[in-house]
Structures are given as C-alpha cells and as structure tokens.
Amino acid sequence: MFSAPGLEVQIDEDMFFADVSGVRPSQQLVIEFTLPEVTDIRWMMRRVD
C-alpha cells in the first residue's frame, strides 16, 4: 500500500520504454501538490498480505 498523508495519490496510465521486449503499457503513482504551499512530501509503502 502506498500513501502520502495529507496528499491525494492517484494511479495514472503510463508507457514503459525500457523493457527488452519493447514498449508496454504501465501505471505510475502520481502525487499532486502546489508549490510553495507544499515543501515536503512524506510517503510510505507497506506490504499488504
């Protein structure tokens, strides 16, 4: 589980170009924030079994 307390985390579509078999669809985590209001981003990743 990925979280960034106080900020919204989204999963966006992406393309992965470094695969030896060629370009493939992927996903990326996106944290949106506004400068200069947010100067630090604290995030955590936890294993969920």
Sequence and secondary structure as in RCSB ss.txt:
>XXXX:A:sequence
MFSAPGLEVQIDEDMFFADVSGVRPSQQLVIEFTLPEVTDIRWMMRRVD
>XXXX:A:secstr
 EE TTS EEEEEEEE   TT  EEEEEEEE   TTT      EE    
